[in-house]
Amino acid sequence: MIKDNHIAVAGSITKAVAAAKQAGHSQIQVECDTLKQVKEALDAGATSLLLDNMPPPKLREALAIIDGRAITEASGGVRLDTVRAIAETGVDRISIGRLTQSAPAVDIGLDFGAL
């Protein structure tokens, strides 16, 4: 997956995708925060786009641009009260980090006794 730091080091999404292709990767996912990034990632040949922190109306705009040319994944801001609206946009996948980021800790102890 090509994330914002990879893009910053490479200089652009186009250059980051080209480097991934040159390294022999055939499946290339790019994290996109804006519609401009979506267009650049598609033009560069990304096979999957992680649409980060986009509300449903913006997801629909992104999906119209993508038009089936890449696998889509919505990520960021996904909660129980938003997941249905996100799913109804038509994205292929939804990632939910809150499942692990917000999990409460369990108080577990282990006591040893004499045999």
PDB file as gemmi writes it, atoms N, CA and C in Angstrom:
CRYST1    1.000    1.000    1.000  90.00  90.00  90.00 P 1                      
ATOM      1  N   MET A   1       0.834  -1.171   0.000  1.00  0.00           N  
ATOM      2  CA  MET A   1       0.000   0.000   0.000  1.00  0.00           C  
ATOM      3  C   MET A   1       0.884   1.242   0.000  1.00  0.00           C  
ATOM      4  N   ILE A   2       0.554   2.159  -0.863  1.00  0.00           N  
ATOM      5  CA  ILE A   2       1.266   3.428  -0.944  1.00  0.00           C  
ATOM      6  C   ILE A   2       0.499   4.448  -0.109  1.00  0.00           C  
ATOM      7  N   LYS A   3       1.156   4.942   0.938  1.00  0.00           N  
ATOM      8  CA  LYS A   3       0.541   5.909   1.843  1.00  0.00           C  
ATOM      9  C   LYS A   3       1.174   7.282   1.645  1.00  0.00           C  
ATOM     10  N   ASP A   4       0.680   8.266   2.389  1.00  0.00           N  
ATOM     11  CA  ASP A   4       1.128   9.647   2.213  1.00  0.00           C  
ATOM     12  C   ASP A   4       2.636   9.824   2.369  1.00  0.00           C  
ATOM     13  N   ASN A   5       3.258   9.116   3.301  1.00  0.00           N  
ATOM     14  CA  ASN A   5       4.709   9.242   3.468  1.00  0.00           C  
ATOM     15  C   ASN A   5       5.471   8.698   2.260  1.00  0.00           C  
ATOM     16  N   HIS A   6       4.972   7.613   1.670  1.00  0.00           N  
ATOM     17  CA  HIS A   6       5.606   7.073   0.464  1.00  0.00           C  
ATOM     18  C   HIS A   6       5.512   8.085  -0.683  1.00  0.00           C  
ATOM     19  N   ILE A   7       4.350   8.710  -0.784  1.00  0.00           N  
ATOM     20  CA  ILE A   7       4.132   9.705  -1.840  1.00  0.00           C  
ATOM     21  C   ILE A   7       5.065  10.895  -1.636  1.00  0.00           C  
ATOM     22  N   ALA A   8       5.212  11.325  -0.382  1.00  0.00           N  
ATOM     23  CA  ALA A   8       6.095  12.455  -0.083  1.00  0.00           C  
ATOM     24  C   ALA A   8       7.538  12.139  -0.464  1.00  0.00           C  
ATOM     25  N   VAL A   9       7.995  10.934  -0.148  1.00  0.00           N  
ATOM     26  CA  VAL A   9       9.373  10.544  -0.467  1.00  0.00           C  
ATOM     27  C   VAL A   9       9.562  10.407  -1.978  1.00  0.00           C  
ATOM     28  N   ALA A  10       8.578   9.806  -2.651  1.00  0.00           N  
ATOM     29  CA  ALA A  10       8.691   9.595  -4.103  1.00  0.00           C  
ATOM     30  C   ALA A  10       8.540  10.894  -4.887  1.00  0.00           C  
ATOM     31  N   GLY A  11       7.785  11.833  -4.336  1.00  0.00           N  
ATOM     32  CA  GLY A  11       7.564  13.101  -5.029  1.00  0.00           C  
ATOM     33  C   GLY A  11       6.179  13.257  -5.615  1.00  0.00           C  
ATOM     34  N   SER A  12       5.496  12.147  -5.844  1.00  0.00           N  
ATOM     35  CA  SER A  12       4.124  12.191  -6.356  1.00  0.00           C  
ATOM     36  C   SER A  12       3.538  10.781  -6.326  1.00  0.00           C  
ATOM     37  N   ILE A  13       2.236  10.709  -6.466  1.00  0.00           N  
ATOM     38  CA  ILE A  13       1.577   9.405  -6.576  1.00  0.00           C  
ATOM     39  C   ILE A  13       2.077   8.690  -7.822  1.00  0.00           C  
ATOM     40  N   THR A  14       2.184   9.415  -8.912  1.00  0.00           N  
ATOM     41  CA  THR A  14       2.635   8.823 -10.175  1.00  0.00           C  
ATOM     42  C   THR A  14       4.001   8.169 -10.019  1.00  0.00           C  
ATOM     43  N   LYS A  15       4.925   8.870  -9.382  1.00  0.00           N  
ATOM     44  CA  LYS A  15       6.272   8.325  -9.185  1.00  0.00           C  
ATOM     45  C   LYS A  15       6.264   7.144  -8.216  1.00  0.00           C  
ATOM     46  N   ALA A  16       5.441   7.211  -7.180  1.00  0.00           N  
ATOM     47  CA  ALA A  16       5.370   6.113  -6.210  1.00  0.00           C  
ATOM     48  C   ALA A  16       4.808   4.848  -6.854  1.00  0.00           C  
ATOM     49  N   VAL A  17       3.774   4.992  -7.669  1.00  0.00           N  
ATOM     50  CA  VAL A  17       3.196   3.841  -8.366  1.00  0.00           C  
ATOM     51  C   VAL A  17       4.202   3.278  -9.367  1.00  0.00           C  
ATOM     52  N   ALA A  18       4.898   4.146 -10.076  1.00  0.00           N  
ATOM     53  CA  ALA A  18       5.912   3.685 -11.037  1.00  0.00           C  
ATOM     54  C   ALA A  18       7.006   2.889 -10.329  1.00  0.00           C  
ATOM     55  N   ALA A  19       7.424   3.346  -9.152  1.00  0.00           N  
ATOM     56  CA  ALA A  19       8.453   2.628  -8.392  1.00  0.00           C  
ATOM     57  C   ALA A  19       7.946   1.264  -7.940  1.00  0.00           C  
ATOM     58  N   ALA A  20       6.685   1.195  -7.525  1.00  0.00           N  
ATOM     59  CA  ALA A  20       6.103  -0.087  -7.112  1.00  0.00           C  
ATOM     60  C   ALA A  20       6.029  -1.051  -8.292  1.00  0.00           C  
ATOM     61  N   LYS A  21       5.637  -0.534  -9.447  1.00  0.00           N  
ATOM     62  CA  LYS A  21       5.593  -1.376 -10.654  1.00  0.00           C  
ATOM     63  C   LYS A  21       6.985  -1.863 -11.029  1.00  0.00           C  
ATOM     64  N   GLN A  22       7.965  -0.972 -10.954  1.00  0.00           N  
ATOM     65  CA  GLN A  22       9.338  -1.333 -11.301  1.00  0.00           C  
ATOM     66  C   GLN A  22       9.874  -2.405 -10.347  1.00  0.00           C  
ATOM     67  N   ALA A  23       9.392  -2.400  -9.108  1.00  0.00           N  
ATOM     68  CA  ALA A  23       9.813  -3.401  -8.125  1.00  0.00           C  
ATOM     69  C   ALA A  23       9.101  -4.736  -8.336  1.00  0.00           C  
ATOM     70  N   GLY A  24       8.194  -4.788  -9.308  1.00  0.00           N  
ATOM     71  CA  GLY A  24       7.534  -6.040  -9.645  1.00  0.00           C  
ATOM     72  C   GLY A  24       6.168  -6.261  -9.027  1.00  0.00           C  
ATOM     73  N   HIS A  25       5.640  -5.244  -8.369  1.00  0.00           N  
ATOM     74  CA  HIS A  25       4.313  -5.393  -7.758  1.00  0.00           C  
ATOM     75  C   HIS A  25       3.229  -5.256  -8.823  1.00  0.00           C  
ATOM     76  N   SER A  26       2.292  -6.192  -8.830  1.00  0.00           N  
ATOM     77  CA  SER A  26       1.205  -6.130  -9.805  1.00  0.00           C  
ATOM     78  C   SER A  26      -0.076  -5.569  -9.189  1.00  0.00           C  
ATOM     79  N   GLN A  27      -0.225  -5.682  -7.884  1.00  0.00           N  
ATOM     80  CA  GLN A  27      -1.378  -5.134  -7.176  1.00  0.00           C  
ATOM     81  C   GLN A  27      -0.892  -3.944  -6.357  1.00  0.00           C  
ATOM     82  N   ILE A  28      -1.368  -2.770  -6.689  1.00  0.00           N  
ATOM     83  CA  ILE A  28      -0.872  -1.557  -6.042  1.00  0.00           C  
ATOM     84  C   ILE A  28      -2.048  -0.752  -5.505  1.00  0.00           C  
ATOM     85  N   GLN A  29      -2.081  -0.596  -4.184  1.00  0.00           N  
ATOM     86  CA  GLN A  29      -3.130   0.192  -3.544  1.00  0.00           C  
ATOM     87  C   GLN A  29      -2.554   1.544  -3.144  1.00  0.00           C  
ATOM     88  N   VAL A  30      -3.310   2.601  -3.418  1.00  0.00           N  
ATOM     89  CA  VAL A  30      -2.891   3.956  -3.073  1.00  0.00           C  
ATOM     90  C   VAL A  30      -3.925   4.566  -2.138  1.00  0.00           C  
ATOM     91  N   GLU A  31      -3.447   5.146  -1.051  1.00  0.00           N  
ATOM     92  CA  GLU A  31      -4.313   5.870  -0.127  1.00  0.00           C  
ATOM     93  C   GLU A  31      -4.595   7.248  -0.711  1.00  0.00           C  
ATOM     94  N   CYS A  32      -5.877   7.593  -0.841  1.00  0.00           N  
ATOM     95  CA  CYS A  32      -6.276   8.874  -1.431  1.00  0.00           C  
ATOM     96  C   CYS A  32      -7.162   9.637  -0.457  1.00  0.00           C  
ATOM     97  N   ASP A  33      -6.808  10.910  -0.225  1.00  0.00           N  
ATOM     98  CA  ASP A  33      -7.606  11.780   0.638  1.00  0.00           C  
ATOM     99  C   ASP A  33      -8.458  12.755  -0.165  1.00  0.00           C  
ATOM    100  N   THR A  34      -8.104  12.942  -1.437  1.00  0.00           N  
ATOM    101  CA  THR A  34      -8.793  13.931  -2.273  1.00  0.00           C  
ATOM    102  C   THR A  34      -9.170  13.318  -3.621  1.00  0.00           C  
ATOM    103  N   LEU A  35     -10.089  13.969  -4.295  1.00  0.00           N  
ATOM    104  CA  LEU A  35     -10.489  13.515  -5.627  1.00  0.00           C  
ATOM    105  C   LEU A  35      -9.349  13.698  -6.627  1.00  0.00           C  
ATOM    106  N   LYS A  36      -8.526  14.711  -6.427  1.00  0.00           N  
ATOM    107  CA  LYS A  36      -7.352  14.915  -7.285  1.00  0.00           C  
ATOM    108  C   LYS A  36      -6.408  13.717  -7.166  1.00  0.00           C  
ATOM    109  N   GLN A  37      -6.211  13.222  -5.944  1.00  0.00           N  
ATOM    110  CA  GLN A  37      -5.361  12.046  -5.740  1.00  0.00           C  
ATOM    111  C   GLN A  37      -5.975  10.806  -6.380  1.00  0.00           C  
ATOM    112  N   VAL A  38      -7.294  10.691  -6.322  1.00  0.00           N  
ATOM    113  CA  VAL A  38      -7.984   9.565  -6.958  1.00  0.00           C  
ATOM    114  C   VAL A  38      -7.671   9.552  -8.453  1.00  0.00           C  
ATOM    115  N   LYS A  39      -7.804  10.704  -9.096  1.00  0.00           N  
ATOM    116  CA  LYS A  39      -7.536  10.800 -10.538  1.00  0.00           C  
ATOM    117  C   LYS A  39      -6.082  10.454 -10.855  1.00  0.00           C  
ATOM    118  N   GLU A  40      -5.152  10.983 -10.054  1.00  0.00           N  
ATOM    119  CA  GLU A  40      -3.734  10.721 -10.312  1.00  0.00           C  
ATOM    120  C   GLU A  40      -3.408   9.243 -10.116  1.00  0.00           C  
ATOM    121  N   ALA A  41      -3.951   8.634  -9.066  1.00  0.00           N  
ATOM    122  CA  ALA A  41      -3.687   7.212  -8.805  1.00  0.00           C  
ATOM    123  C   ALA A  41      -4.219   6.339  -9.936  1.00  0.00           C  
ATOM    124  N   LEU A  42      -5.402   6.648 -10.428  1.00  0.00           N  
ATOM    125  CA  LEU A  42      -5.965   5.897 -11.557  1.00  0.00           C  
ATOM    126  C   LEU A  42      -5.110   6.053 -12.806  1.00  0.00           C  
ATOM    127  N   ASP A  43      -4.737   7.289 -13.097  1.00  0.00           N  
ATOM    128  CA  ASP A  43      -3.911   7.548 -14.283  1.00  0.00           C  
ATOM    129  C   ASP A  43      -2.554   6.854 -14.188  1.00  0.00           C  
ATOM    130  N   ALA A  44      -2.049   6.694 -12.956  1.00  0.00           N  
ATOM    131  CA  ALA A  44      -0.748   6.049 -12.753  1.00  0.00           C  
ATOM    132  C   ALA A  44      -0.836   4.529 -12.841  1.00  0.00           C  
ATOM    133  N   GLY A  45      -2.056   3.987 -12.752  1.00  0.00           N  
ATOM    134  CA  GLY A  45      -2.229   2.545 -12.871  1.00  0.00           C  
ATOM    135  C   GLY A  45      -2.430   1.800 -11.571  1.00  0.00           C  
ATOM    136  N   ALA A  46      -2.849   2.498 -10.517  1.00  0.00           N  
ATOM    137  CA  ALA A  46      -3.155   1.814  -9.256  1.00  0.00           C  
ATOM    138  C   ALA A  46      -4.303   0.837  -9.477  1.00  0.00           C  
ATOM    139  N   THR A  47      -4.229  -0.309  -8.822  1.00  0.00           N  
ATOM    140  CA  THR A  47      -5.275  -1.326  -8.972  1.00  0.00           C  
ATOM    141  C   THR A  47      -6.311  -1.262  -7.859  1.00  0.00           C  
ATOM    142  N   SER A  48      -5.990  -0.546  -6.792  1.00  0.00           N  
ATOM    143  CA  SER A  48      -6.887  -0.437  -5.651  1.00  0.00           C  
ATOM    144  C   SER A  48      -6.694   0.929  -5.010  1.00  0.00           C  
ATOM    145  N   LEU A  49      -7.798   1.542  -4.588  1.00  0.00           N  
ATOM    146  CA  LEU A  49      -7.727   2.854  -3.951  1.00  0.00           C  
ATOM    147  C   LEU A  49      -8.361   2.794  -2.575  1.00  0.00           C  
ATOM    148  N   LEU A  50      -7.609   3.229  -1.569  1.00  0.00           N  
ATOM    149  CA  LEU A  50      -8.136   3.354  -0.222  1.00  0.00           C  
ATOM    150  C   LEU A  50      -8.604   4.795  -0.085  1.00  0.00           C  
ATOM    151  N   LEU A  51      -9.901   4.984   0.010  1.00  0.00           N  
ATOM    152  CA  LEU A  51     -10.504   6.313   0.065  1.00  0.00           C  
ATOM    153  C   LEU A  51     -10.613   6.701   1.533  1.00  0.00           C  
ATOM    154  N   ASP A  52      -9.715   7.573   1.976  1.00  0.00           N  
ATOM    155  CA  ASP A  52      -9.527   7.845   3.396  1.00  0.00           C  
ATOM    156  C   ASP A  52     -10.313   9.058   3.877  1.00  0.00           C  
ATOM    157  N   ASN A  53     -11.098   8.844   4.916  1.00  0.00           N  
ATOM    158  CA  ASN A  53     -11.851   9.916   5.582  1.00  0.00           C  
ATOM    159  C   ASN A  53     -12.758  10.697   4.639  1.00  0.00           C  
ATOM    160  N   MET A  54     -13.381   9.997   3.712  1.00  0.00           N  
ATOM    161  CA  MET A  54     -14.319  10.647   2.798  1.00  0.00           C  
ATOM    162  C   MET A  54     -15.744  10.347   3.258  1.00  0.00           C  
ATOM    163  N   PRO A  55     -16.551  11.391   3.481  1.00  0.00           N  
ATOM    164  CA  PRO A  55     -17.958  11.153   3.813  1.00  0.00           C  
ATOM    165  C   PRO A  55     -18.688  10.572   2.596  1.00  0.00           C  
ATOM    166  N   PRO A  56     -19.851   9.963   2.811  1.00  0.00           N  
ATOM    167  CA  PRO A  56     -20.572   9.318   1.703  1.00  0.00           C  
ATOM    168  C   PRO A  56     -20.742  10.161   0.434  1.00  0.00           C  
ATOM    169  N   PRO A  57     -21.091  11.445   0.506  1.00  0.00           N  
ATOM    170  CA  PRO A  57     -21.215  12.197  -0.754  1.00  0.00           C  
ATOM    171  C   PRO A  57     -19.896  12.264  -1.539  1.00  0.00           C  
ATOM    172  N   LYS A  58     -18.785  12.428  -0.828  1.00  0.00           N  
ATOM    173  CA  LYS A  58     -17.485  12.479  -1.495  1.00  0.00           C  
ATOM    174  C   LYS A  58     -17.094  11.100  -2.014  1.00  0.00           C  
ATOM    175  N   LEU A  59     -17.456  10.043  -1.281  1.00  0.00           N  
ATOM    176  CA  LEU A  59     -17.207   8.677  -1.763  1.00  0.00           C  
ATOM    177  C   LEU A  59     -17.925   8.451  -3.087  1.00  0.00           C  
ATOM    178  N   ARG A  60     -19.172   8.927  -3.182  1.00  0.00           N  
ATOM    179  CA  ARG A  60     -19.927   8.765  -4.433  1.00  0.00           C  
ATOM    180  C   ARG A  60     -19.240   9.489  -5.594  1.00  0.00           C  
ATOM    181  N   GLU A  61     -18.709  10.679  -5.320  1.00  0.00           N  
ATOM    182  CA  GLU A  61     -17.972  11.406  -6.358  1.00  0.00           C  
ATOM    183  C   GLU A  61     -16.743  10.615  -6.793  1.00  0.00           C  
ATOM    184  N   ALA A  62     -16.020  10.086  -5.819  1.00  0.00           N  
ATOM    185  CA  ALA A  62     -14.818   9.297  -6.127  1.00  0.00           C  
ATOM    186  C   ALA A  62     -15.185   8.069  -6.945  1.00  0.00           C  
ATOM    187  N   LEU A  63     -16.256   7.390  -6.558  1.00  0.00           N  
ATOM    188  CA  LEU A  63     -16.676   6.182  -7.276  1.00  0.00           C  
ATOM    189  C   LEU A  63     -17.091   6.502  -8.711  1.00  0.00           C  
ATOM    190  N   ALA A  64     -17.680   7.667  -8.925  1.00  0.00           N  
ATOM    191  CA  ALA A  64     -18.046   8.069 -10.288  1.00  0.00           C  
ATOM    192  C   ALA A  64     -16.788   8.274 -11.135  1.00  0.00           C  
ATOM    193  N   ILE A  65     -15.751   8.826 -10.532  1.00  0.00           N  
ATOM    194  CA  ILE A  65     -14.477   9.018 -11.241  1.00  0.00           C  
ATOM    195  C   ILE A  65     -13.820   7.667 -11.524  1.00  0.00           C  
ATOM    196  N   ILE A  66     -13.827   6.799 -10.525  1.00  0.00           N  
ATOM    197  CA  ILE A  66     -13.166   5.489 -10.640  1.00  0.00           C  
ATOM    198  C   ILE A  66     -13.872   4.612 -11.668  1.00  0.00           C  
ATOM    199  N   ASP A  67     -15.194   4.626 -11.644  1.00  0.00           N  
ATOM    200  CA  ASP A  67     -16.021   3.938 -12.643  1.00  0.00           C  
ATOM    201  C   ASP A  67     -15.596   2.485 -12.874  1.00  0.00           C  
ATOM    202  N   GLY A  68     -15.316   1.772 -11.781  1.00  0.00           N  
ATOM    203  CA  GLY A  68     -14.997   0.351 -11.884  1.00  0.00           C  
ATOM    204  C   GLY A  68     -13.577   0.030 -12.317  1.00  0.00           C  
ATOM    205  N   ARG A  69     -12.719   1.030 -12.472  1.00  0.00           N  
ATOM    206  CA  ARG A  69     -11.349   0.789 -12.944  1.00  0.00           C  
ATOM    207  C   ARG A  69     -10.392   0.328 -11.851  1.00  0.00           C  
ATOM    208  N   ALA A  70     -10.834   0.355 -10.595  1.00  0.00           N  
ATOM    209  CA  ALA A  70      -9.985  -0.087  -9.485  1.00  0.00           C  
ATOM    210  C   ALA A  70     -10.880  -0.584  -8.360  1.00  0.00           C  
ATOM    211  N   ILE A  71     -10.327  -1.439  -7.528  1.00  0.00           N  
ATOM    212  CA  ILE A  71     -11.018  -1.878  -6.318  1.00  0.00           C  
ATOM    213  C   ILE A  71     -11.040  -0.691  -5.364  1.00  0.00           C  
ATOM    214  N   THR A  72     -12.152  -0.508  -4.663  1.00  0.00           N  
ATOM    215  CA  THR A  72     -12.278   0.635  -3.760  1.00  0.00           C  
ATOM    216  C   THR A  72     -12.476   0.177  -2.323  1.00  0.00           C  
ATOM    217  N   GLU A  73     -11.862   0.917  -1.415  1.00  0.00           N  
ATOM    218  CA  GLU A  73     -11.978   0.622   0.016  1.00  0.00           C  
ATOM    219  C   GLU A  73     -12.168   1.934   0.758  1.00  0.00           C  
ATOM    220  N   ALA A  74     -13.221   2.021   1.549  1.00  0.00           N  
ATOM    221  CA  ALA A  74     -13.453   3.195   2.389  1.00  0.00           C  
ATOM    222  C   ALA A  74     -12.800   2.945   3.739  1.00  0.00           C  
ATOM    223  N   SER A  75     -12.154   3.968   4.264  1.00  0.00           N  
ATOM    224  CA  SER A  75     -11.464   3.846   5.539  1.00  0.00           C  
ATOM    225  C   SER A  75     -11.492   5.195   6.246  1.00  0.00           C  
ATOM    226  N   GLY A  76     -11.477   5.160   7.550  1.00  0.00           N  
ATOM    227  CA  GLY A  76     -11.443   6.392   8.324  1.00  0.00           C  
ATOM    228  C   GLY A  76     -12.838   6.915   8.608  1.00  0.00           C  
ATOM    229  N   GLY A  77     -13.112   7.183   9.858  1.00  0.00           N  
ATOM    230  CA  GLY A  77     -14.412   7.707  10.244  1.00  0.00           C  
ATOM    231  C   GLY A  77     -15.534   6.692  10.179  1.00  0.00           C  
ATOM    232  N   VAL A  78     -15.192   5.424  10.100  1.00  0.00           N  
ATOM    233  CA  VAL A  78     -16.211   4.378  10.016  1.00  0.00           C  
ATOM    234  C   VAL A  78     -16.633   4.002  11.436  1.00  0.00           C  
ATOM    235  N   ARG A  79     -17.911   4.212  11.708  1.00  0.00           N  
ATOM    236  CA  ARG A  79     -18.483   3.867  13.015  1.00  0.00           C  
ATOM    237  C   ARG A  79     -19.773   3.089  12.772  1.00  0.00           C  
ATOM    238  N   LEU A  80     -20.326   2.541  13.823  1.00  0.00           N  
ATOM    239  CA  LEU A  80     -21.581   1.795  13.684  1.00  0.00           C  
ATOM    240  C   LEU A  80     -22.680   2.661  13.077  1.00  0.00           C  
ATOM    241  N   ASP A  81     -22.697   3.951  13.417  1.00  0.00           N  
ATOM    242  CA  ASP A  81     -23.758   4.815  12.904  1.00  0.00           C  
ATOM    243  C   ASP A  81     -23.484   5.335  11.489  1.00  0.00           C  
ATOM    244  N   THR A  82     -22.300   5.065  10.923  1.00  0.00           N  
ATOM    245  CA  THR A  82     -21.994   5.533   9.564  1.00  0.00           C  
ATOM    246  C   THR A  82     -21.760   4.398   8.571  1.00  0.00           C  
ATOM    247  N   VAL A  83     -21.561   3.184   9.063  1.00  0.00           N  
ATOM    248  CA  VAL A  83     -21.142   2.093   8.182  1.00  0.00           C  
ATOM    249  C   VAL A  83     -22.188   1.761   7.110  1.00  0.00           C  
ATOM    250  N   ARG A  84     -23.465   1.833   7.438  1.00  0.00           N  
ATOM    251  CA  ARG A  84     -24.495   1.529   6.436  1.00  0.00           C  
ATOM    252  C   ARG A  84     -24.463   2.546   5.291  1.00  0.00           C  
ATOM    253  N   ALA A  85     -24.390   3.823   5.625  1.00  0.00           N  
ATOM    254  CA  ALA A  85     -24.349   4.860   4.585  1.00  0.00           C  
ATOM    255  C   ALA A  85     -23.101   4.707   3.717  1.00  0.00           C  
ATOM    256  N   ILE A  86     -21.994   4.329   4.328  1.00  0.00           N  
ATOM    257  CA  ILE A  86     -20.760   4.102   3.569  1.00  0.00           C  
ATOM    258  C   ILE A  86     -20.934   2.904   2.640  1.00  0.00           C  
ATOM    259  N   ALA A  87     -21.502   1.824   3.157  1.00  0.00           N  
ATOM    260  CA  ALA A  87     -21.722   0.622   2.340  1.00  0.00           C  
ATOM    261  C   ALA A  87     -22.652   0.923   1.168  1.00  0.00           C  
ATOM    262  N   GLU A  88     -23.658   1.754   1.397  1.00  0.00           N  
ATOM    263  CA  GLU A  88     -24.630   2.070   0.354  1.00  0.00           C  
ATOM    264  C   GLU A  88     -24.045   2.910  -0.782  1.00  0.00           C  
ATOM    265  N   THR A  89     -22.836   3.441  -0.608  1.00  0.00           N  
ATOM    266  CA  THR A  89     -22.202   4.188  -1.702  1.00  0.00           C  
ATOM    267  C   THR A  89     -21.754   3.260  -2.815  1.00  0.00           C  
ATOM    268  N   GLY A  90     -21.509   1.981  -2.471  1.00  0.00           N  
ATOM    269  CA  GLY A  90     -21.068   1.022  -3.473  1.00  0.00           C  
ATOM    270  C   GLY A  90     -19.591   0.690  -3.437  1.00  0.00           C  
ATOM    271  N   VAL A  91     -18.871   1.143  -2.396  1.00  0.00           N  
ATOM    272  CA  VAL A  91     -17.455   0.772  -2.291  1.00  0.00           C  
ATOM    273  C   VAL A  91     -17.343  -0.746  -2.193  1.00  0.00           C  
ATOM    274  N   ASP A  92     -16.204  -1.272  -2.638  1.00  0.00           N  
ATOM    275  CA  ASP A  92     -15.997  -2.720  -2.603  1.00  0.00           C  
ATOM    276  C   ASP A  92     -15.704  -3.234  -1.201  1.00  0.00           C  
ATOM    277  N   ARG A  93     -14.985  -2.430  -0.421  1.00  0.00           N  
ATOM    278  CA  ARG A  93     -14.558  -2.858   0.916  1.00  0.00           C  
ATOM    279  C   ARG A  93     -14.673  -1.695   1.885  1.00  0.00           C  
ATOM    280  N   ILE A  94     -14.817  -2.042   3.154  1.00  0.00           N  
ATOM    281  CA  ILE A  94     -14.804  -1.045   4.222  1.00  0.00           C  
ATOM    282  C   ILE A  94     -13.857  -1.555   5.295  1.00  0.00           C  
ATOM    283  N   SER A  95     -12.888  -0.723   5.674  1.00  0.00           N  
ATOM    284  CA  SER A  95     -12.005  -1.117   6.772  1.00  0.00           C  
ATOM    285  C   SER A  95     -12.399  -0.328   8.018  1.00  0.00           C  
ATOM    286  N   ILE A  96     -12.406  -1.035   9.134  1.00  0.00           N  
ATOM    287  CA  ILE A  96     -12.883  -0.447  10.383  1.00  0.00           C  
ATOM    288  C   ILE A  96     -11.799  -0.592  11.444  1.00  0.00           C  
ATOM    289  N   GLY A  97     -10.981   0.429  11.592  1.00  0.00           N  
ATOM    290  CA  GLY A  97      -9.910   0.401  12.576  1.00  0.00           C  
ATOM    291  C   GLY A  97     -10.406   0.483  14.001  1.00  0.00           C  
ATOM    292  N   ARG A  98     -11.599   1.027  14.198  1.00  0.00           N  
ATOM    293  CA  ARG A  98     -12.138   1.169  15.555  1.00  0.00           C  
ATOM    294  C   ARG A  98     -12.307  -0.166  16.275  1.00  0.00           C  
ATOM    295  N   LEU A  99     -12.420  -1.248  15.505  1.00  0.00           N  
ATOM    296  CA  LEU A  99     -12.574  -2.558  16.144  1.00  0.00           C  
ATOM    297  C   LEU A  99     -11.400  -2.871  17.056  1.00  0.00           C  
ATOM    298  N   THR A 100     -10.210  -2.457  16.648  1.00  0.00           N  
ATOM    299  CA  THR A 100      -9.026  -2.731  17.457  1.00  0.00           C  
ATOM    300  C   THR A 100      -8.538  -1.495  18.199  1.00  0.00           C  
ATOM    301  N   GLN A 101      -8.739  -0.311  17.647  1.00  0.00           N  
ATOM    302  CA  GLN A 101      -8.252   0.908  18.293  1.00  0.00           C  
ATOM    303  C   GLN A 101      -9.037   1.258  19.547  1.00  0.00           C  
ATOM    304  N   SER A 102     -10.305   0.932  19.582  1.00  0.00           N  
ATOM    305  CA  SER A 102     -11.156   1.315  20.701  1.00  0.00           C  
ATOM    306  C   SER A 102     -11.548   0.139  21.579  1.00  0.00           C  
ATOM    307  N   ALA A 103     -10.917  -0.984  21.387  1.00  0.00           N  
ATOM    308  CA  ALA A 103     -11.263  -2.158  22.191  1.00  0.00           C  
ATOM    309  C   ALA A 103     -10.870  -1.913  23.644  1.00  0.00           C  
ATOM    310  N   PRO A 104     -11.789  -2.174  24.579  1.00  0.00           N  
ATOM    311  CA  PRO A 104     -11.448  -1.972  25.991  1.00  0.00           C  
ATOM    312  C   PRO A 104     -10.458  -3.035  26.471  1.00  0.00           C  
ATOM    313  N   ALA A 105      -9.640  -2.643  27.420  1.00  0.00           N  
ATOM    314  CA  ALA A 105      -8.676  -3.583  27.998  1.00  0.00           C  
ATOM    315  C   ALA A 105      -9.396  -4.531  28.951  1.00  0.00           C  
ATOM    316  N   VAL A 106      -8.899  -5.731  29.034  1.00  0.00           N  
ATOM    317  CA  VAL A 106      -9.446  -6.725  29.953  1.00  0.00           C  
ATOM    318  C   VAL A 106      -8.424  -6.932  31.057  1.00  0.00           C  
ATOM    319  N   ASP A 107      -8.888  -6.891  32.304  1.00  0.00           N  
ATOM    320  CA  ASP A 107      -7.998  -7.084  33.449  1.00  0.00           C  
ATOM    321  C   ASP A 107      -7.826  -8.579  33.687  1.00  0.00           C  
ATOM    322  N   ILE A 108      -6.659  -9.092  33.327  1.00  0.00           N  
ATOM    323  CA  ILE A 108      -6.377 -10.520  33.463  1.00  0.00           C  
ATOM    324  C   ILE A 108      -5.178 -10.686  34.384  1.00  0.00           C  
ATOM    325  N   GLY A 109      -5.265 -11.626  35.278  1.00  0.00           N  
ATOM    326  CA  GLY A 109      -4.143 -11.910  36.170  1.00  0.00           C  
ATOM    327  C   GLY A 109      -3.866 -13.402  36.201  1.00  0.00           C  
ATOM    328  N   LEU A 110      -2.668 -13.758  36.631  1.00  0.00           N  
ATOM    329  CA  LEU A 110      -2.278 -15.161  36.744  1.00  0.00           C  
ATOM    330  C   LEU A 110      -1.537 -15.322  38.061  1.00  0.00           C  
ATOM    331  N   ASP A 111      -2.094 -16.117  38.935  1.00  0.00           N  
ATOM    332  CA  ASP A 111      -1.476 -16.367  40.240  1.00  0.00           C  
ATOM    333  C   ASP A 111      -0.966 -17.792  40.295  1.00  0.00           C  
ATOM    334  N   PHE A 112       0.254 -17.960  40.788  1.00  0.00           N  
ATOM    335  CA  PHE A 112       0.843 -19.284  40.965  1.00  0.00           C  
ATOM    336  C   PHE A 112       0.755 -19.666  42.437  1.00  0.00           C  
ATOM    337  N   GLY A 113       0.497 -20.927  42.691  1.00  0.00           N  
ATOM    338  CA  GLY A 113       0.471 -21.438  44.063  1.00  0.00           C  
ATOM    339  C   GLY A 113       1.507 -22.535  44.231  1.00  0.00           C  
ATOM    340  N   ALA A 114       1.822 -22.836  45.459  1.00  0.00           N  
ATOM    341  CA  ALA A 114       2.793 -23.903  45.748  1.00  0.00           C  
ATOM    342  C   ALA A 114       2.201 -25.252  45.388  1.00  0.00           C  
ATOM    343  N   LEU A 115       3.061 -26.176  44.928  1.00  0.00           N  
ATOM    344  CA  LEU A 115       2.613 -27.528  44.578  1.00  0.00           C  
ATOM    345  C   LEU A 115       2.642 -28.438  45.762  1.00  0.00           C  
TER     346      LEU A 115                                                      
END                                                                             
